[in-house]
Amino acid sequence: MELLKSRLLWNVLPTVAVVVILYLAVWGENGVIKQRELLRDAERAEHRLAVVRGENATLEHDILRLRSDTEAQRRAAAEELLLVPAHSTVYRFPPNTP
């Protein structure tokens, strides 16, 4: 019986400990799989941030142009509010018309 306990202590328990450590290293809360998911999420967030920064730069450029360029103001008013000079013809097309 003592031999069985000794074998259990020196053979089975270290094997179980190694298996538990490997399981936690791969699938655990801070394991490799979770870290890869977090990296993918971070890459997606960086990409979305770049897109939003580009949109923001475009909008800032439009704001500056509308503040300083009267012709741009007239065009914007004509497009958004249908404010056009007298005796002008307005052509309206459905959205997504080629």
C-alpha positions as CSV (number, residue, x, y, z in Angstrom):
1,M,0.0,0.0,0.0
2,E,2.8,2.3,0.8
3,L,4.3,1.7,-2.7
4,L,1.0,2.7,-4.3
5,K,0.9,6.0,-2.3
6,S,4.5,6.7,-3.3
7,R,3.8,6.0,-7.0
8,L,0.7,8.2,-6.8
9,L,2.6,11.0,-5.2
10,W,5.6,11.0,-7.6
11,N,3.9,10.0,-10.9
12,V,0.2,10.9,-11.0
13,L,0.2,14.2,-9.1
14,P,2.9,15.9,-11.1
15,T,1.2,14.8,-14.3
16,V,-2.1,16.2,-13.1
17,A,-0.4,19.5,-12.1
18,V,1.2,19.8,-15.5
19,V,-2.1,19.2,-17.3
20,V,-3.9,21.8,-15.1
21,I,-1.1,24.4,-15.8
22,L,-1.2,23.7,-19.5
23,Y,-5.0,24.0,-19.6
24,L,-4.9,27.3,-17.8
25,A,-2.1,28.6,-20.0
26,V,-4.1,27.8,-23.2
27,W,-7.8,28.2,-22.2
28,G,-7.7,30.0,-19.0
29,E,-8.8,33.6,-18.2
30,N,-5.4,35.0,-19.3
31,G,-4.6,32.1,-21.7
32,V,-3.2,32.2,-25.2
33,I,-6.7,32.0,-26.8
34,K,-8.0,34.9,-24.7
35,Q,-4.9,37.0,-25.6
36,R,-5.4,36.4,-29.3
37,E,-9.1,37.4,-29.1
38,L,-8.0,40.6,-27.3
39,L,-5.4,41.4,-30.0
40,R,-8.0,40.9,-32.7
41,D,-10.4,43.2,-30.9
42,A,-7.7,45.8,-30.5
43,E,-6.8,45.6,-34.2
44,R,-10.5,46.1,-35.1
45,A,-10.7,49.0,-32.8
46,E,-7.6,50.6,-34.3
47,H,-9.1,50.2,-37.8
48,R,-12.4,51.7,-36.7
49,L,-10.5,54.6,-35.1
50,A,-8.6,55.3,-38.3
51,V,-11.8,55.4,-40.2
52,V,-13.5,57.7,-37.8
53,R,-10.4,60.0,-37.8
54,G,-10.6,60.1,-41.6
55,E,-14.3,61.0,-41.5
56,N,-13.5,63.6,-38.8
57,A,-10.8,65.2,-41.0
58,T,-13.2,65.4,-43.9
59,L,-15.9,67.0,-41.8
60,E,-13.4,69.5,-40.4
61,H,-12.3,70.4,-43.9
62,D,-15.9,70.9,-45.0
63,I,-16.6,73.1,-42.0
64,L,-13.6,75.3,-42.8
65,R,-14.6,75.6,-46.4
66,L,-18.2,76.5,-45.6
67,R,-17.0,79.2,-43.1
68,S,-14.7,80.8,-45.7
69,D,-16.1,80.1,-49.2
70,T,-19.4,81.8,-50.1
71,E,-19.8,79.7,-53.2
72,A,-19.5,76.6,-51.1
73,Q,-22.2,78.0,-48.8
74,R,-24.5,78.7,-51.8
75,R,-24.0,75.1,-53.1
76,A,-24.6,73.6,-49.6
77,A,-27.8,75.7,-49.2
78,A,-29.0,74.6,-52.7
79,E,-28.3,70.9,-52.0
80,E,-29.7,70.7,-48.5
81,L,-32.5,73.3,-48.4
82,L,-33.3,73.6,-52.1
83,L,-32.5,77.4,-51.8
84,V,-31.6,78.5,-55.3
85,P,-31.6,81.8,-57.0
86,A,-34.7,83.0,-58.8
87,H,-35.2,81.7,-62.4
88,S,-33.0,78.6,-61.7
89,T,-33.9,75.1,-62.6
90,V,-33.6,72.4,-60.0
91,Y,-33.0,68.8,-61.0
92,R,-33.7,66.2,-58.3
93,F,-32.7,62.6,-58.7
94,P,-33.5,59.7,-56.5
95,P,-30.7,58.6,-54.2
96,N,-28.2,56.1,-55.6
97,T,-28.9,57.1,-59.2
98,P,-25.9,56.4,-61.5
